[in-house]
Amino acid sequence: MAIVSILALIAFLAVFVNGIRFALMTTHRRQADNCEVGFIMAGALGYVMAFVSIWLCEPWKLTANSPASTMLVGFTIFNAAYFFRRIGALIDGRERRKTERRAEDESADRRVRRSSP
């Protein structure tokens, strides 16, 4: 369980790095994206603080290999993977949408209307 717990902390470290990468990209983005990443980072920080406090105050709960400790560690790793993917999707999606719009603007005239029957 100790190795898996360390992997959970490494997974949350990857979430923090991805969140910092999002924050350092100073291109235009929606306020909702900033809010979502802030919420994810706050949730990740809460998970890490709870995880570290369990290790410091009650380490036998994580080293006992009980079903409860396995579910706790597995759930934190699952959430870290989701957080990492969600921030990555916000970064990639914004760049993808920007390039698709530019390609569309150059290839087609937006003022073309359908003829009425």
N, C-alpha and C positions, 0 to 999 in steps of 0.2 A: 504494500500500500504506500510505502514511503516514496518509491520511485514514481508511482502513478500520481501522487500528490505533487511531487516536483514537476511532473509533466503538466499538471493543471496550472501551476504558477507560471510555467514557461508559456503556456497557451495564452494566459492573460497578459503576459509581457508582450506577446505578439499583437494582442488587441490594442494595448497602449501605444505600441510603435505605429500601428496602422492609423490610430486616431490622431497621433502627432503628425503623421504624413498628411492626413486630411487637413489638419489645421494649418500646416505650412503651405499648402497650395492656395495661393492668394487670388485665384481666378474668381470670377463672378459665380455665385451659387445661391440657391434659394435659402431663405431663412429657415424653412422646415428641415432642410438637410443639416444645417448647423444645430438646430434644436435636437434632431434625432441623434446625431453623433454625440452631443453633450449628454443626452440621456443615457446612451449606451456607455459612455465613459464613466458616468456616475455609478451606473449599475455594476460595471466591471470593478470599479474601485471598492464598492460595497462588498462584492464577492471576495476580493482579495483580502480586505480587512477582516471579514468574518473567517476566512480560511486561515489566515495567520493567527488570529486570536484563538481559534480552536487548536492549532498546533502548539501555541504557547501555554494555554490554560488547561486543555484536556487532550493531550496527544494520544492517550490510550484509545480514544474514540476513532481515531484515524488509522491506528496501527493494529486494531483488533481484527481486521478482515471480516467484519460482520456485514450482513446485507445492508444495514443502514449506512455504514461508512462507505461502502462501495457505491450505493446510490447517490450519496452526497458528492463524492468525488466525480462520479460519472456525470452527474447533472451539471456540475461546474464546468467540466471539460466540454460538454455539449453546448452550454451557453457561451463559452469562450469561442467555440468554433462558429456559432451563429453570429456573435458580435463581430468577429473578424470578417466573415463573409459579407455581412450587411454593410459595414464601413467600406469594404472593397467594392461592393456593388454601387455604393453612392459615388465613389471616386471614378470607377470605370463608366458608369452610366452617364454621368455628367459629360465626360469627354466623348463618349460615343454619340450622345444626342447632339453635341455641338458639331461634330464632323458630319453627321447625317444631314443636319439642317443646311450646312454650307454646301454640300454636294447637291442638295435638292434646289437651293436657291440659284445655283449656277446653271443647272440643266433645264429648268422649267420656268416658264413665266407664270407667276401667281395670278395675274389678272385675266387669264384665259377662263372664260365662263362657258358653261354648257348652253347649247342652244335650246330654246323652248320649243316644244312640239306644236 
